Amino acid sequence: MRTHERVLAQIETGLAAGRWSIGERLPAERALAEELGVSRPSVREAIRILEAMGIVRTAVGSGPSAGATLIDRPAAGLGAAVRLHVASGTLPVSDVVRTRVLLEAGAVRDAAARASGDAALARAREHVVAMADPGLDAGVFLEHDQDFHIELARLGGNQLVEAILSGMRAAVASYVAAGAAAVEEWPRTAARLCSEHSAILDAVARHDGAEAERLMREHIEGFYRETGLDEHHGVVPKPSAVAVRGSATAS
């Protein structure tokens, strides 16, 4: 085990034992190095890794906000890790779709149990209304579509699920764009997808978790089948290589 990995392991042990709490600062580099019996560069490298993982926030200087402060942003680290794997172009589309089904179906079921009125669903409904515009620019449509799905995941209340889905955003956008380009009558498909979005949201608003889960599964899997992506066992295309024909994309 390399030195900075030992530092990470010992900091993890301290966090698990409750030695530090969210909002508190870790000891200074010098103090940590002396306590752990390692060099300051090793401590510095470990802190940088923790910052990339969304565990700490660092600030330079000598004031009260200087040093490494404990935070908790799971989307930062998980999202970055998933995005890097997407960028490598090695994720099969089928894996992305199956993961979406597992996570999003459960998320909307939880959202239906938690939904506490129109205010909680307002942001998701705004995206549904925007996507219903047949003249909407393709890029804008895709952004609304992605935001709608992430908003429902957020309503489910599971930060880990939300973080993973946020990290998958580029992968989803890429395969959806490729699928939309293969659809012969996109306006009809887009209208159907918008209708499915509305039905999912309505089920959540009625607190009908079983129906919301069923509709979400059919929504994601239906588009995958319709576009013929299930017949091509390729990897997720890189965003720069995807050109959408004619109009907007959705999932």
N, C-alpha and C positions, 0 to 999 in steps of 0.2 A: 504494500500500500504506500503510495506516495505521500509526502509530508502534508500537502494541502488537504489530501483526502482524510488524513488522521485528524486534522483540524476540523473539517466538516463533520466527521463522526462525533467528535467530542462536543461540538456546538449542538448537534442534533440531540445528544444525550442530555445536555443542559436544558434544551427547550422541552424535551419530553418530561423532564423532572420538575418543570415549572420554575426553573431558576430565573428565567426572564419571561416577561409578559409582553403582549402586543403593545406597542407604543413606547417601550423602554429601549434605551440604548445599550448595545453590547459594550463591554469594556474596550478601551482604546487598543490599537494595534500592539503597542509596546506591552501593555498589561497582559493581553491575551498571549502574546508570544512568550513572555516570561512564565505565565501560569501553565501553558501547555508544553513548554520546553522546546519550542520551534523557532524558526527565524521569522522576522517581520514580513519578508516577501511571501512566505508561505501563508501567513495569516491574511495578507492583502489579497492573495489569489483566491483563498477560500471565501473572503467577503465578496469579491467580485462575482463569484459563482452564485452565492446566495442572493445577490442583487439581481442577477439574470433570472433566477428562479422565482423572483417576486417575494422573497422572504425578508429582505432588508432593503432599506433606502439609505443611501450614503450621501453625506454632504461634507464638503471640505471646510477648513477653518478651525477656529477654537471656541466658537460660541456654544450656546446650549443646544443648537440643532446639529452641531458637527458630529462626525462619526457615523456609525451604522446603527440605524433605528429599526427595530423589529416591526414589520408590517405583515399583512396577509393578503396577497394578491395571487391566488392560484391561477387565474387566467393568464398572467404574465408569463410564467414559466411553462405551463402546459401548452398554451397557445403557441409560443415560440417554438417549442419542440415539434409540435405537429406540423407547423408551417414549414419547418426545415425539411421534414420528411416528404412533405408534398412537393417542395421545390426540387427534391432529388428525382422526382418522377418515377418512384418505385411503388406507389400505393395502388393496388388494383381497385378499379371502380366498384367492383362487387363488394369489396371490404368496406369502402366508404359508405355505400348504401346500407349494408347490413348494420353497420355501427350506428348510422343515423336512425334506422328503424328502432333499434334497441333503446337508444337514448331518448329520442324525441317522443316515441310512443309513451314511455314511462313519464316523461316530463309533462306532457299534456294531461295525463291522468292525475298527476300531482297538482297541476295548475287548476284543474277542475275542482279539486278538493279544497284548494286554498283561495280561489277567486272570491273576493269580498265585495263585488259591485262593479258598476260601469267604470269607475275611476281606475281600477286596477287593470282593466282591459282596454282602456282608451288608446294607449300608444299602439297596441297591436291592431286595433280597429282602424286607426289612421292609415296604417300600411295597407290594409285590405282595400280601403276606399281608394287610395292612390293607385294601386295596381289595377283597379277596374277601368282606368282610363285607357281606351284602345290606342290612343296616340302617344302614350308614354314612351320616352326615349328608352332604348334597350338597357343602357347602363343604369339608369335611374330605376327602372323596373326591377332589375336584379338586386340593387341595393335594398329596395323595399322588401323584396322577397326574403332576402337573407335576414334583414332586421326583424321581420315578422316571426321567423322561426326562432331567432335568438330571444326575442321578447317573450315568446311562449315558454321557452326553456327557463328564462329568468323567473317567470311567474310560478314555475314549478318549485322554486325555492332551494334547489340543490346547486350550490356554487361550483361543485366539481363537474357536474354535467354541463353547466353553462360554460365553464372554462374549456372543456374538451370540444364542445360544439363550436365555440368561438375560434378555437385553433384549427378546426376543420373547415372553416369558412372558405378559404381559397380552394380547397379540394372540391367542395360542393359546387362552388361557382363554376369551376372548370368543367366538371362532368355535365352539369346542367346546360352550360352554353353549348357543349358539343352535342348533347341530346337535342336541344332546341334546333340546332342547325340541320338535324336529320329529319325533323318533322315537316311533312308536306304542307299542311294547313295550320300554320302556327297561330293565327288569330283565334281559330276555334279551340285549339289546345290551351292557349292563354286564358280564354274565357272560362274554360272548364276548371283550370287550376285556381283561378280567382274564386270560382264558386266553391271549390273544395276548401279553400282557406276560410271562407265565410262560414261554412258548415262546421269546421273544426272549432272556430272561435265561438260559434253559437253553442256548441256542446259544452265547451268550457264554462261559458256564462251560465248555463243551466245546471252546472255541477254534475254533469253526466260524464264521469270519468271513463267508463267503459266505452261509450260511444266516441268520445274524443280520441281515445287510444286506437280504436278500430279505424276511424277516419284518417288518422295520421299515417297509420301503416299503409292503408290503401293509397293514400295520396303520394307517398314517397315511392312505394313499389310500383304503382301504376305508371308514373312517369318513366321510371327505369325500363319497364317492359315496352311501353308505347314507342319509345325512341329507339328501341333495338339495342340499347347498351348492354342488355343482359346476354346478347348473342355474341358480343365481342369482349373477350376476357382480357382487355388491355389495361394499361395503367391510367391513372388520372392525367389528362393532358395538362401541360403547363399553360397558365393563363395567356401568355404571349402568343401561343400557337393556336389559340381558339378564336375562330371568327364566327359570329352568330349571323345567320342569314335573315335579312329582312327586318326583324322586329325584336321584341324583348325576350328575355329568358326568365324562366321561373323553375321552381322545384316542386 
